[in-house]
Amino acid sequence: MTIEYKMPAAMNTVKSRYDVAANITLFLLENGESIFGRWCGKMKAADQRALFGCFLGKGRIEVNGENDEIKHWVTVCFGTDYDTNASIFCREGTIRRDYGITPEIEELKKTF
């Protein structure tokens, strides 16, 4: 699967959930969506860190502008289904990770 997306030229350094929400908006606008749009695909680790402040994983990333939400999907059941591994909810200021907490996620939780 090829990675097809464009990173915004100017982004905020992630210090709070509001910076993550602003980066989501810039990312969606750069990729031809509205601020309430939805993008789904694979994303490089460096780009995840720049946009969200942490590396969620290698699976599929869903950026939902309507809910200010980021989800990380992983394949299960021998590749026939997807399951949510991590979620960042900018509006509520919560981060949920189903399969263990990484140090990056712990650092990001402190800022939310």
Secondary structure, DSSP 8 states (H G I E B T S, - for coil): --------SS----SSHHHHHHHHHHHHHHTT--TT-EEEE---HHHHHHHHSS---SSEEEEETTTTEEEEEEEETTTTEEEEEEEEETTTTEEEESS---HHHHHHHHH-
